[in-house]
Amino acid sequence: MAVALTESETKKAVEAFTALGVCEELATAAAALGWKGPSEIQSQSIPQALEGKDVIGLAQTGSGKTGAFALPILQELLDRPQAFFALVLSPTRELAIQISEQFEALGAGIGVKCAVLVGGIDMMAQSISLGKRPHVIVGTPGRVVDHLTNTRGFGLKQLQVLCLDEADRLLNLDFEQEIDQILKVVPRDRRTQLFSATMTSKVAKLQRACLKNPVKVEVSAKYSTVDSLKQNYLFVPAKHKDCYVNYLFNELSASTTMVFTRTCDQTRKLALVARNLGFGAIPIHGQMSQPKRLGALNKFKAGERNILVATDVASRGLDIPAVDVVINYDVPQNSKDYVHRVGRTARAGRSGLAVTLVTQYDVELYQKIERLIGKRLEAYPAPEEAVLLMNERVNEAQRIAQQQMREADAKGGGGGKKRNREGEGDEDDQGLMTIMGRGRGGGRGGGRGGGKGGGRGRR
C-alpha cells in the first residue's frame, strides 16, 4: 500500500537514491513505492553491493532490508539481462511472496520477471513459470531443492547473485541441509548477500562457507524497539487469560490488532473464541494450506478482519501496513522474538501499542525480555472486576470453539496436521454464534468498545 509522495518529496527521494549509485529509473520506481529516501541499511549496503562486493547486512525487522538487496540486483540485471540471474532464499512462504512483489514493483519499468518457489502451491504451475525463464527466483530452500531435483531443464549454473534473507531464521528452521545442497550447484564466482537480524554462530559459519571477503554492514547491534512504540505488560492469572485478551479486544476494538500465540492449536482456538464473542478475528499458522494463509493475510490487510491471530510465522519480515496494536498472548520462549513481534507495529515513524500477557508461569521469560530491551515496562490498566464481567460469556465461547474444532477435525479426517489444515476453512466460513452482541462492544467498534478502543489503540 504505497503512500504517494508529493512532487518535491519525489525529487528528493530520487536524488537520495541516485547519490548512492542507483540509476534514475530504479530511483524513480523506489519513490513511486512511497520511499522518501534510503533507510540506514540501504545507505550503507547498496554502494558496496553495486561495487560487486559480498555483503553481510545486520539490521532489525522493518529496516528496509528488501530494498537493500533488490535495488543492486535489479541494477546489475539492467546492465546484463539474463534468465536465472538471481536467487533469493527466504524462511517463510509469505515473506518469499512479499519479496517477489517488491522486485516486480521496483522492476516494473524494466520488465523484470520473477518466479516464486514455495511449498503449499502446485509444483507444476511453478515448473511452468520456470519454463518462462524468469530473471529472479524467490523461494524457500526446501522447494528450490525440490525443483533442482525434479524439474527438467532447471538449473542454477548461470546464477550471478545469491541472497539469503533472514539468514538467522533460515538456519533456526533447520534449512542447513537444503542450503548446502543449493551452494553445491551455484557458481563459485557469484556475488552473495546475506541479511540477518542477528549474527548467531550458525550465521557466522554460513558466512565463512559462502561469502568471499564480505563487507559487514551493521545498523543496530543492540536489540531495541522504536521510541514511538508504547509497551505494556498485563499480569494475569493463567485460568483467566482468555478473559483478559478478549477484554483487550473490546477495549481496542477500533484498532487493527495482531495477536501472537505459541502453537497452531492455540491460534485456531483463540480466533474462534474471539469470533464467537463477535470480534473480527482470523487465524494464520504453519499448518494451514498456503492459499488459506494468503487469504487470511489479505483479509487482514484489506480491513475485512481487524484481528489477526498468528504463530511466529507472521512475526518477521511481513510488511503489514497500519497495525495499531500487538498483543503477546503467549510470552515468546526466545526473548529476541519479542522484538520481532512488536516490530509489526509502530513502523515507518507511526506510533503503536504492544501489550504482553504475563501469567504466574511466565515471569522468568518476561524478565529476560526486559533485560534484553533495557526497559521496565508499565502495567496496562485492566481492572479485574471489569475483566471478569466477561467471564461467563468467555467460558461459553470457549466451549463452542472446542466443539467447532472437533467438528472441523472430524470433517478433515486423517492425521493431526492434515485435520488442522483442512478444518481451517470450515471454521473461517461457518456462521459463528455471537455471544457478546455487537451493540455491547463486539466486532469492530460496536457500542461501548468502539468508543474506548479508538483513543487507546493509537497512543
Legacy VTK file of the C-alpha trace (Angstrom):
# vtk DataFile Version 3.0
C-alpha trace
ASCII
DATASET POLYDATA
POINTS 459 float
0.000 0.000 0.000
2.283 2.765 -1.322
1.882 6.272 0.070
2.057 8.758 -2.812
4.827 11.332 -2.384
4.469 14.980 -3.297
6.443 16.291 -6.285
9.160 17.799 -4.068
9.362 14.610 -1.917
9.698 12.500 -5.080
12.508 14.720 -6.375
14.385 14.494 -3.042
13.902 10.703 -2.883
15.204 10.209 -6.440
18.254 12.418 -5.691
18.968 10.486 -2.453
18.878 7.096 -4.208
20.904 8.248 -7.223
23.531 9.629 -4.811
24.077 6.002 -3.680
24.737 4.967 -7.290
21.242 3.697 -8.099
20.204 4.507 -11.691
17.456 7.095 -12.162
14.919 4.573 -13.457
15.132 2.442 -10.291
15.343 5.501 -8.018
12.077 6.751 -9.557
10.493 3.303 -9.021
11.546 3.396 -5.338
9.976 6.852 -4.923
6.805 5.565 -6.622
6.568 2.944 -3.834
6.452 5.801 -1.307
10.085 5.518 -0.166
11.117 9.031 0.913
14.771 8.103 0.804
17.148 5.228 1.539
16.991 3.685 5.014
20.213 3.322 7.015
20.823 -0.288 5.931
20.203 0.737 2.293
22.580 3.727 2.519
25.376 1.546 3.873
24.935 -1.631 1.824
23.760 -0.511 -1.663
27.047 1.258 -2.680
29.064 -1.799 -1.561
26.815 -4.201 -3.486
26.933 -2.003 -6.599
30.737 -2.291 -6.486
30.305 -6.072 -6.734
31.272 -6.873 -3.138
29.723 -9.604 -0.982
27.663 -8.011 1.795
26.549 -9.118 5.259
23.769 -6.831 6.432
22.694 -6.890 10.075
19.561 -4.897 10.813
16.386 -5.329 12.808
12.989 -6.048 11.287
11.261 -3.252 9.351
14.550 -1.563 8.394
14.213 -1.803 4.599
16.411 -4.855 4.016
14.486 -5.972 0.901
15.294 -2.710 -0.895
18.922 -3.056 0.209
19.400 -6.241 -1.816
16.709 -5.772 -4.518
17.970 -2.452 -5.946
21.576 -3.619 -6.610
20.305 -6.904 -8.119
17.935 -5.042 -10.453
20.645 -2.567 -11.477
23.058 -5.393 -12.344
20.266 -7.105 -14.244
19.654 -3.905 -16.206
23.324 -3.840 -17.253
23.432 -7.521 -18.285
19.996 -9.122 -18.529
19.820 -12.916 -18.359
17.479 -15.661 -17.155
18.038 -17.146 -13.672
20.186 -14.139 -12.767
19.437 -14.056 -9.014
18.128 -16.416 -6.336
16.705 -15.060 -3.071
16.122 -17.564 -0.236
13.567 -16.759 2.459
12.486 -18.678 5.606
8.709 -18.421 5.029
6.310 -18.636 2.107
4.625 -15.314 2.850
7.938 -13.458 3.015
9.039 -15.024 -0.293
5.831 -13.852 -1.987
6.255 -10.378 -0.495
9.899 -10.132 -1.684
8.815 -11.166 -5.186
6.097 -8.477 -5.206
8.699 -5.871 -4.231
11.053 -6.994 -7.023
8.216 -6.783 -9.543
7.126 -3.330 -8.313
10.685 -1.926 -8.428
11.440 -3.610 -11.760
8.094 -2.923 -13.489
9.654 -0.298 -15.766
12.433 -2.634 -16.919
10.262 -5.722 -17.484
11.610 -7.919 -14.676
10.132 -11.439 -14.479
10.030 -13.274 -11.123
9.153 -16.833 -10.131
8.157 -17.817 -6.595
9.071 -21.350 -5.444
7.363 -22.157 -2.138
5.598 -25.146 -0.606
1.828 -25.445 -0.477
1.471 -24.417 -4.151
1.284 -26.776 -7.158
4.775 -27.778 -8.394
3.575 -27.997 -11.996
2.428 -24.350 -12.054
5.831 -23.367 -10.643
7.611 -25.508 -13.271
5.689 -23.665 -15.998
6.801 -20.290 -14.569
10.418 -21.578 -14.514
9.969 -22.584 -18.175
9.393 -18.886 -18.939
12.979 -18.300 -17.767
12.482 -15.606 -15.093
15.271 -13.195 -14.149
14.785 -13.547 -10.377
13.758 -16.619 -8.374
12.491 -16.146 -4.821
11.794 -19.215 -2.732
12.053 -21.284 0.398
15.092 -23.636 0.410
13.084 -26.884 0.522
11.006 -26.108 -2.564
14.021 -24.755 -4.502
15.810 -28.103 -3.856
12.645 -29.982 -4.963
12.739 -28.164 -8.320
16.501 -28.619 -8.744
15.933 -32.359 -8.251
12.691 -32.878 -10.193
12.162 -30.089 -12.762
13.812 -30.872 -16.097
15.791 -28.035 -17.640
16.035 -26.045 -14.404
19.481 -25.339 -13.022
21.431 -22.553 -11.360
24.748 -22.851 -13.243
24.356 -19.337 -14.704
23.410 -17.680 -11.381
25.086 -14.302 -10.781
23.683 -13.314 -7.355
22.634 -15.400 -4.334
20.829 -13.640 -1.498
19.843 -15.140 1.865
17.231 -13.062 3.669
16.524 -13.515 7.412
19.530 -15.879 7.492
19.331 -16.446 11.249
15.758 -17.684 10.885
16.603 -19.810 7.832
19.142 -21.651 9.977
16.921 -21.846 13.078
14.274 -23.569 10.943
16.825 -26.283 10.072
17.280 -25.416 6.410
21.049 -26.032 6.673
20.969 -29.242 4.623
18.937 -27.648 1.788
21.166 -24.534 1.764
24.236 -26.814 1.499
22.639 -28.578 -1.497
21.957 -25.235 -3.202
25.513 -23.970 -2.521
26.906 -27.082 -4.267
25.137 -26.288 -7.558
25.552 -22.494 -7.814
28.697 -20.958 -9.379
31.592 -20.079 -7.064
32.218 -16.738 -8.760
28.751 -15.369 -7.955
28.036 -12.352 -5.734
26.454 -13.224 -2.357
24.382 -11.097 0.010
23.426 -12.300 3.472
20.920 -10.351 5.562
20.065 -11.208 9.140
18.644 -9.642 12.279
21.339 -11.265 14.435
24.848 -12.664 13.971
24.443 -16.127 15.505
27.189 -18.769 15.457
25.274 -20.581 12.676
25.144 -17.395 10.580
28.894 -16.870 11.124
29.524 -20.453 9.949
27.351 -19.886 6.851
29.190 -16.631 6.140
32.530 -18.458 6.137
31.101 -21.113 3.801
29.553 -18.923 1.118
30.928 -15.332 1.173
34.277 -14.033 -0.118
35.862 -11.084 1.741
32.440 -9.700 2.695
31.748 -6.140 3.784
29.853 -6.162 7.088
27.138 -3.543 7.462
25.584 -3.302 10.920
22.776 -0.866 11.598
21.805 -1.830 15.130
23.987 -4.144 17.188
21.747 -3.775 20.234
18.258 -5.254 20.268
15.951 -2.298 20.540
12.381 -1.214 19.999
11.393 2.096 18.412
10.570 5.099 20.622
7.122 5.554 19.045
6.063 2.149 20.443
4.238 2.193 23.796
4.962 -1.120 25.584
2.903 -2.518 28.470
2.575 -5.780 30.351
-0.559 -7.219 31.921
-0.129 -9.676 34.814
-3.000 -12.176 34.570
-3.975 -15.459 36.285
-3.455 -18.293 33.737
-7.046 -19.522 34.170
-8.467 -16.117 33.116
-6.071 -15.496 30.208
-8.793 -15.717 27.522
-10.953 -13.353 29.561
-8.187 -10.728 29.649
-7.300 -10.974 25.960
-10.959 -10.574 24.926
-11.254 -7.623 27.305
-8.349 -6.055 25.355
-10.110 -6.803 22.043
-13.141 -4.956 23.391
-11.119 -2.013 24.740
-9.149 -1.690 21.491
-11.919 -2.646 19.093
-11.366 0.341 16.778
-7.749 -0.748 16.205
-6.117 -3.271 13.891
-4.512 -5.872 16.143
-2.029 -8.734 15.734
-2.037 -11.410 18.449
0.863 -13.849 18.819
0.468 -17.327 20.285
2.887 -20.209 20.781
1.105 -23.094 18.992
-1.071 -23.692 15.925
-3.895 -25.165 18.038
-3.882 -22.150 20.358
-4.099 -19.865 17.316
-7.146 -21.704 15.971
-8.870 -21.795 19.333
-8.268 -18.147 20.258
-9.509 -16.910 16.856
-12.695 -18.962 17.246
-13.295 -17.789 20.824
-12.894 -14.164 19.717
-15.221 -14.674 16.750
-17.830 -16.347 18.968
-17.742 -13.151 21.036
-18.358 -11.025 17.936
-14.830 -9.827 17.128
-13.434 -9.844 13.578
-10.621 -12.358 14.181
-8.861 -14.635 11.677
-6.015 -17.153 12.281
-2.757 -17.745 10.395
-0.328 -20.566 11.238
2.033 -23.091 9.655
-0.472 -25.952 9.424
-2.878 -24.029 7.159
-2.678 -24.622 3.415
-0.868 -21.867 1.508
-3.983 -20.418 -0.215
-5.730 -20.152 3.177
-2.693 -18.466 4.755
-2.587 -15.902 1.947
-6.363 -15.473 2.113
-6.211 -14.750 5.857
-3.363 -12.276 5.372
-5.190 -10.492 2.557
-8.422 -10.222 4.571
-6.463 -8.609 7.395
-4.568 -6.248 5.061
-7.820 -5.246 3.333
-9.507 -4.489 6.672
-12.142 -7.239 6.346
-10.856 -8.608 9.679
-9.258 -6.349 12.279
-7.655 -9.052 14.471
-5.007 -11.443 13.092
-4.161 -14.300 15.480
-0.816 -15.798 14.468
2.070 -18.014 15.432
5.592 -16.672 14.878
5.143 -17.458 11.152
3.975 -13.805 10.918
6.428 -12.187 13.321
9.242 -11.388 10.894
9.656 -9.762 7.533
5.992 -9.354 6.632
5.111 -5.770 5.800
1.549 -5.418 7.042
0.692 -1.722 6.987
-1.125 0.130 9.759
-1.080 -2.393 12.613
-2.096 -0.354 15.668
-1.662 -2.968 18.420
0.409 -6.115 19.032
-0.720 -8.450 21.820
1.576 -11.218 23.053
-0.982 -13.785 24.200
1.944 -16.103 24.970
5.277 -14.670 26.138
7.830 -15.801 23.495
10.264 -18.529 24.621
13.128 -16.692 22.893
13.207 -13.090 24.123
14.629 -11.876 20.768
11.343 -12.943 19.157
9.628 -10.293 21.300
11.419 -7.542 19.339
10.336 -9.083 16.029
6.729 -9.465 17.162
6.296 -5.915 18.453
8.097 -4.689 15.321
4.849 -5.395 13.427
3.506 -2.078 14.800
4.980 1.452 15.084
6.574 1.064 11.635
7.780 3.887 9.371
7.514 6.523 12.100
3.947 5.679 13.179
3.018 5.106 16.823
1.826 1.771 18.196
0.929 -0.186 21.310
2.239 -3.583 22.482
0.695 -5.475 25.407
2.217 -8.708 26.762
0.082 -11.046 28.896
2.224 -12.460 31.710
0.895 -15.349 33.823
2.409 -16.727 37.022
4.349 -19.231 34.839
5.933 -16.609 32.540
7.718 -14.299 34.981
11.243 -15.539 34.209
10.729 -15.317 30.413
9.267 -11.822 30.797
12.226 -10.623 32.908
14.598 -11.797 30.144
12.713 -9.571 27.673
13.065 -6.515 29.929
16.807 -7.199 30.292
17.215 -7.600 26.521
15.477 -4.343 25.551
16.847 -2.443 28.587
13.416 -1.173 29.652
11.000 -1.682 32.529
7.522 -1.879 31.032
4.482 -0.238 32.618
1.373 -2.171 33.642
-1.616 -1.862 31.304
-4.709 -0.659 33.177
-7.273 -3.502 33.257
-9.447 -3.531 36.420
-10.065 -7.160 37.443
-13.766 -6.564 38.222
-14.369 -5.146 34.710
-12.473 -8.010 33.069
-14.295 -10.765 34.973
-17.678 -9.375 33.954
-16.952 -11.192 30.684
-16.034 -14.499 32.341
-19.314 -16.319 31.769
-19.533 -15.298 28.103
-15.875 -16.213 27.508
-16.384 -19.676 29.066
-19.355 -20.267 26.746
-17.328 -19.055 23.737
-14.521 -21.470 24.692
-16.961 -24.380 24.915
-18.381 -23.607 21.447
-14.847 -23.147 19.999
-13.806 -26.611 21.243
-16.903 -28.092 19.619
-16.192 -26.272 16.319
-12.596 -27.525 16.302
-13.725 -31.125 16.924
-16.281 -30.873 14.094
-13.735 -29.318 11.694
-11.151 -32.002 12.551
-13.718 -34.784 12.093
-14.641 -33.371 8.654
-10.988 -33.209 7.595
-10.171 -36.768 8.681
-6.631 -38.163 8.603
-3.658 -37.141 10.733
-3.416 -34.137 13.051
-1.647 -31.735 10.711
-3.970 -32.513 7.821
-7.029 -32.208 10.030
-5.937 -28.807 11.300
-5.162 -27.596 7.829
-8.322 -28.748 6.147
-10.613 -27.803 9.029
-9.490 -24.190 8.864
-11.781 -23.144 6.037
-14.857 -24.540 7.753
-14.019 -22.670 10.935
-13.468 -19.495 8.952
-16.627 -19.684 6.859
-19.254 -21.149 9.147
-21.741 -18.766 10.784
-20.409 -18.412 14.308
-22.630 -17.837 17.295
-22.125 -14.302 18.615
-22.379 -14.455 22.382
-21.447 -10.850 23.013
-23.841 -8.824 20.827
-22.237 -6.163 18.649
-24.098 -3.440 20.495
-22.234 -4.425 23.659
-18.762 -3.955 22.242
-18.160 -6.952 19.954
-16.892 -6.723 16.412
-15.204 -3.624 15.137
-16.230 -0.812 17.365
-19.868 -1.576 18.167
-21.258 0.321 21.154
-19.035 0.949 24.137
-15.972 -0.945 22.845
-15.648 1.216 19.742
-15.572 4.442 21.702
-12.915 3.250 24.105
-10.746 1.493 21.542
-10.180 4.395 19.183
-8.171 6.549 21.557
-6.142 3.919 23.286
-5.217 1.849 20.240
-3.198 4.640 18.632
-1.353 6.034 21.600
LINES 1 460
459 0 1 2 3 4 5 6 7 8 9 10 11 12 13 14 15 16 17 18 19 20 21 22 23 24 25 26 27 28 29 30 31 32 33 34 35 36 37 38 39 40 41 42 43 44 45 46 47 48 49 50 51 52 53 54 55 56 57 58 59 60 61 62 63 64 65 66 67 68 69 70 71 72 73 74 75 76 77 78 79 80 81 82 83 84 85 86 87 88 89 90 91 92 93 94 95 96 97 98 99 100 101 102 103 104 105 106 107 108 109 110 111 112 113 114 115 116 117 118 119 120 121 122 123 124 125 126 127 128 129 130 131 132 133 134 135 136 137 138 139 140 141 142 143 144 145 146 147 148 149 150 151 152 153 154 155 156 157 158 159 160 161 162 163 164 165 166 167 168 169 170 171 172 173 174 175 176 177 178 179 180 181 182 183 184 185 186 187 188 189 190 191 192 193 194 195 196 197 198 199 200 201 202 203 204 205 206 207 208 209 210 211 212 213 214 215 216 217 218 219 220 221 222 223 224 225 226 227 228 229 230 231 232 233 234 235 236 237 238 239 240 241 242 243 244 245 246 247 248 249 250 251 252 253 254 255 256 257 258 259 260 261 262 263 264 265 266 267 268 269 270 271 272 273 274 275 276 277 278 279 280 281 282 283 284 285 286 287 288 289 290 291 292 293 294 295 296 297 298 299 300 301 302 303 304 305 306 307 308 309 310 311 312 313 314 315 316 317 318 319 320 321 322 323 324 325 326 327 328 329 330 331 332 333 334 335 336 337 338 339 340 341 342 343 344 345 346 347 348 349 350 351 352 353 354 355 356 357 358 359 360 361 362 363 364 365 366 367 368 369 370 371 372 373 374 375 376 377 378 379 380 381 382 383 384 385 386 387 388 389 390 391 392 393 394 395 396 397 398 399 400 401 402 403 404 405 406 407 408 409 410 411 412 413 414 415 416 417 418 419 420 421 422 423 424 425 426 427 428 429 430 431 432 433 434 435 436 437 438 439 440 441 442 443 444 445 446 447 448 449 450 451 452 453 454 455 456 457 458
